[in-house]
Amino acid sequence: MFRTLLCILSIVFLQCSSAYKEQSPFSPKQVEADSDKVTEQRIVIYDASIDIEVGDPESASKQILELALKYEGYTLISGNKFVKIRVASKYFQTAISDIESLGTTSFKQVEGKDVTEEFTDSKIRLENKLKARERYLELLKKAENVDSTLKVEKELERLNGEIESYKGKIERLSHLAKFSTISVRLQKKQILGPLGYIFWVIGKGLKLLFIIE
């Protein structure tokens, strides 16, 4: 009788264990899927710095400003020697190619800053601060004297300041991820006359001479 009961309990235990494994929300496949999902939502801020030589810096500057509007962006700084614009991130590489087509590129640097962790951390902290504020608002309703009321109001004031700070940070990161920044330095292309070309050739020759030695 005891052996029969032991066998029945063993079968029930094995069935429960099997069912638990099938229903477990922390299966390796699920964890891997969640990880991929997070990776797909990376938040990256792109910046580019470009130096180009152009025949007419003023004309090139105007064309760059037009590109900002064309690619759903706006102008930060405008001038004949330096221009800074923002364009929708989806047009970032296209805008760079168009700018480089205006002249000869002497320098180019493109950077991408991953702010996913910073963005996520700020959102979590904001949610926690909002929940804390709700709790303090409930305490304010239950405050029985002036002293208690003042203490709760002081905490609410502090929380409101932190909430606005996190909101501002989240909005700023979202905006910078949506719009990429392109800084362009414009240099007038030097056109050498006959005499200038001769000196340029001599200079090149001297440079090669020193390198050989």
CORRALIN-V331794 format. One record per residue. N is the residue number from 0. RES is the residue in three letters. PHI is phi as a letter, one per 40 degrees, with the letter a starting at -180 (NA if undefined). OMEGA is omega in whole degrees, 0 to 359 (none if undefined). D_CENTER is the distance of its C-alpha to the mean C-alpha in whole Angstrom. Layout:
BEGIN
{{N/RES/PHI/OMEGA/D_CENTER} {N/RES/PHI/OMEGA/D_CENTER}}
END
This chain:
BEGIN
{{0/MET/NA/181/70} {1/PHE/c/180/67} {2/ARG/c/179/66} {3/THR/c/180/65} {4/LEU/c/180/63} {5/LEU/c/178/61} {6/CYS/c/180/60} {7/ILE/c/180/59} {8/LEU/c/180/57} {9/SER/c/180/56} {10/ILE/c/180/55} {11/VAL/c/181/53} {12/PHE/c/180/51} {13/LEU/c/179/50} {14/GLN/c/179/49} {15/CYS/c/180/47} {16/SER/c/179/45} {17/SER/c/180/45} {18/ALA/c/181/43} {19/TYR/c/180/41} {20/LYS/c/181/39} {21/GLU/c/186/39} {22/GLN/c/184/37} {23/SER/c/180/35} {24/PRO/c/184/32} {25/PHE/b/179/30} {26/SER/c/181/32} {27/PRO/d/181/30} {28/LYS/c/181/29} {29/GLN/c/179/27} {30/VAL/c/180/25} {31/GLU/c/179/24} {32/ALA/c/179/23} {33/ASP/c/179/21} {34/SER/c/178/19} {35/ASP/c/181/19} {36/LYS/c/179/18} {37/VAL/c/181/15} {38/THR/c/180/14} {39/GLU/c/184/14} {40/GLN/b/179/11} {41/ARG/c/179/8} {42/ILE/b/185/5} {43/VAL/b/177/3} {44/ILE/b/182/3} {45/TYR/b/177/7} {46/ASP/b/177/10} {47/ALA/b/174/13} {48/SER/b/184/17} {49/ILE/b/171/20} {50/ASP/b/179/23} {51/ILE/b/175/26} {52/GLU/c/183/30} {53/VAL/b/178/31} {54/GLY/c/182/35} {55/ASP/b/182/34} {56/PRO/d/181/31} {57/GLU/c/178/31} {58/SER/c/180/31} {59/ALA/c/179/28} {60/SER/c/180/27} {61/LYS/c/180/28} {62/GLN/c/179/27} {63/ILE/c/178/23} {64/LEU/c/177/23} {65/GLU/c/178/24} {66/LEU/c/178/22} {67/ALA/d/179/19} {68/LEU/c/181/21} {69/LYS/d/183/22} {70/TYR/b/170/18} {71/GLU/f/181/18} {72/GLY/b/182/16} {73/TYR/a/183/18} {74/THR/c/174/19} {75/LEU/b/179/18} {76/ILE/b/178/21} {77/SER/b/179/24} {78/GLY/a/181/27} {79/ASN/c/181/29} {80/LYS/b/182/28} {81/PHE/a/179/24} {82/VAL/b/178/21} {83/LYS/b/182/18} {84/ILE/b/170/16} {85/ARG/b/178/13} {86/VAL/b/176/14} {87/ALA/d/187/13} {88/SER/d/181/10} {89/LYS/c/179/13} {90/TYR/b/187/15} {91/PHE/d/183/13} {92/GLN/c/179/16} {93/THR/c/179/19} {94/ALA/c/178/18} {95/ILE/c/179/18} {96/SER/c/179/21} {97/ASP/c/179/23} {98/ILE/c/180/22} {99/GLU/c/180/24} {100/SER/c/181/27} {101/LEU/c/182/28} {102/GLY/a/181/29} {103/THR/b/181/29} {104/THR/c/178/26} {105/SER/b/179/27} {106/PHE/a/176/23} {107/LYS/a/177/20} {108/GLN/b/180/17} {109/VAL/b/182/13} {110/GLU/b/175/11} {111/GLY/b/181/7} {112/LYS/b/179/6} {113/ASP/c/182/5} {114/VAL/b/182/5} {115/THR/d/182/7} {116/GLU/c/179/10} {117/GLU/c/180/9} {118/PHE/c/181/9} {119/THR/c/179/12} {120/ASP/c/180/14} {121/SER/c/179/13} {122/LYS/c/179/15} {123/ILE/c/179/17} {124/ARG/c/178/19} {125/LEU/c/179/19} {126/GLU/c/179/21} {127/ASN/c/179/23} {128/LYS/c/179/24} {129/LEU/c/178/24} {130/LYS/c/179/27} {131/ALA/c/179/28} {132/ARG/c/178/29} {133/GLU/c/180/31} {134/ARG/c/180/33} {135/TYR/c/176/34} {136/LEU/c/176/35} {137/GLU/c/178/37} {138/LEU/c/180/39} {139/LEU/c/179/39} {140/LYS/c/184/41} {141/LYS/c/181/43} {142/ALA/c/186/44} {143/GLU/c/179/47} {144/ASN/a/184/48} {145/VAL/c/182/46} {146/ASP/c/179/45} {147/SER/c/180/43} {148/THR/c/181/42} {149/LEU/c/179/40} {150/LYS/c/180/39} {151/VAL/c/180/37} {152/GLU/c/178/36} {153/LYS/c/178/35} {154/GLU/c/178/32} {155/LEU/c/178/31} {156/GLU/c/178/30} {157/ARG/c/180/28} {158/LEU/c/180/26} {159/ASN/c/177/26} {160/GLY/c/180/24} {161/GLU/c/179/22} {162/ILE/c/179/21} {163/GLU/c/179/20} {164/SER/c/179/18} {165/TYR/c/177/16} {166/LYS/c/179/16} {167/GLY/c/180/15} {168/LYS/c/180/12} {169/ILE/c/179/11} {170/GLU/c/180/11} {171/ARG/c/179/9} {172/LEU/c/179/6} {173/SER/c/181/7} {174/HIS/c/181/8} {175/LEU/c/177/6} {176/ALA/c/181/4} {177/LYS/c/181/8} {178/PHE/b/179/9} {179/SER/c/183/9} {180/THR/b/177/11} {181/ILE/b/178/14} {182/SER/b/184/17} {183/VAL/b/172/20} {184/ARG/b/183/23} {185/LEU/b/178/27} {186/GLN/b/180/30} {187/LYS/c/181/33} {188/LYS/c/180/35} {189/GLN/c/177/38} {190/ILE/b/184/41} {191/LEU/c/172/44} {192/GLY/c/181/47} {193/PRO/d/181/50} {194/LEU/c/179/51} {195/GLY/c/180/47} {196/TYR/c/179/47} {197/ILE/c/179/50} {198/PHE/c/179/48} {199/TRP/c/179/45} {200/VAL/c/179/47} {201/ILE/c/179/49} {202/GLY/c/178/46} {203/LYS/c/181/44} {204/GLY/c/179/47} {205/LEU/c/179/48} {206/LYS/c/179/44} {207/LEU/c/180/45} {208/LEU/c/179/48} {209/PHE/c/179/47} {210/ILE/c/181/44} {211/ILE/c/180/47} {212/GLU/c/none/49}}
END
